[in-house]
Amino acid sequence: MTKALSLYELNSLVADVINTTMARSYWVEAELSEARENRGHCYMELIEKNQGSNVPVARASAKCWSNVWSVIMPYFMRVTGQQIHAGMKVMLQVHAQFHPQYGFSWIVDDINPEFTMGDMIRKRQEIIRQLKAEGVFELQKELCLPMFCQRIAVISSETAAGYGDFSNQLETNEYGLWFHVELFSAVMQGDRVEQSIIEALNMINSREDEFDCVVIIRGGGATADLSGFDTLALAENVANFPLPIITGIGHERDESVLDMVSFLCVKTPTAAAAYLIDQLATTLMRVENAQTAIIEGVRRKLEVEQMRIRHIGTHIPVLFSVVRTKQEARLDGLSQRLVGRMTESLSQSQFYLNTLRQRMLPAVQRHLSDESHKLDMLEQRARLLDPSLLLKRGYSITLYNGKTVRSAEELKEGALITTRFETGEIESKVERLKKMS
């Protein structure tokens, strides 16, 4: 019967083979899919992607022990300005290790920062090329910062020291200038930089009319983890933004793509604050100079006008005498013409009235004669209709409630009636009414 090996024995055989056949170190190029530190050690997951499909074609785990990591990582950060992170391409010097208990892994002996720098530069150049091809690389440079740039939208971490320095410098500026600063909090380090800043830009864009410019500041701490500012999506958002964007993300090594496409790039948040203060101070100086020029211009104009008035004042008596003589002569002429016109008008009106009187007199006399004749006729008719003549002939008049009774139907039984004669009148009471058939 064949005797089987234990797993430990098998792994020990593999370890011996690897230690014998792969004793030396190898330089390998790979992309980090994960990188994390734990108790001073660094644990990495390495992948290689197919260029056509971007699908991983190889995977491996790597470890860098603390004694090596504490030496190579500071140097890597000084050269590249970044910590290692997922998505970064690296060149590692590794040797194989197969442990019977823990299995196989690559042990990192060194990292080549120049390789990573080259990859970063290639990526940056590709982003710049694409931005220029889209025609947006210089768009921010074509904007103008408002003369009274006081309403500032700030994109930064709320707890960042750089944001505090920026706000404090604006508030305590030596000119006593007023600035309104509103913070749009964002993640300024790590994998979420791009997404977080774009979200903040979108919020500011929805309130575009409330701000004069945008300041993106980081500042404080190390200059590592700046890869988030070298992305195409973030650069496109900044390049196409309608307000001027000033960047002060606090690194001295070189410019990020974000710095290149912004309206203005300064090195630190305090430099951004100083720039805004200088801009507004320049505007204040221009306003004060204009105010001085206006006051001086008005003063000179008043002096000239005062001299002109004094000059005119010396000529007023002579001019007034000449004017008065001319006006008096003119008034005399007008008075004579007015009297003549009035006399002529009165004469014509008198003649017209006399003519009307001569024409109207015969007509008035005829009209009065006709009307007198009409009155005589009316008087005769009125005499004939006088009720007293009827009474003298033996007729009587019956009255009820002061009105003449013309029909028995106007009376009721018991009504008091008055009968008037030529001489005197009597009152009687209706006892019975008799209807005529």
Salt bridges, closest charged atoms under 4 A:
GLU31 OE2 - LYS49 NZ 3.38
GLU34 OE2 - ARG36 NE 3.16
ASP109 OD2 - HIS95 ND1 2.88
ASP119 OD1 - ARG122 NH2 3.43
ASP119 OD2 - LYS123 NZ 3.76
GLU126 OE2 - ARG129 NH2 2.63
GLU182 OE1 - HIS180 NE2 3.90
GLU182 OE2 - ARG207 NH1 2.82
GLU210 OE1 - ARG207 NH2 2.75
ASP212 OD1 - ARG151 NH2 2.92
ASP230 OD2 - ARG124 NH2 2.84
ASP254 OD2 - ARG124 NH1 3.29
ASP254 OD2 - ARG253 NH1 2.58
ASP259 OD2 - HIS251 NE2 3.20
GLU296 OE2 - ARG299 NH2 2.17
GLU296 OE2 - ARG300 NH1 3.50
GLU303 OE2 - ARG299 NH1 2.47
GLU305 OE2 - LYS301 NZ 3.66
GLU305 OE1 - ARG308 NH2 2.92
GLU371 OE2 - LYS374 NZ 3.74
GLU379 OE2 - ARG383 NH2 2.57
GLU425 OE1 - ARG420 NE 3.19
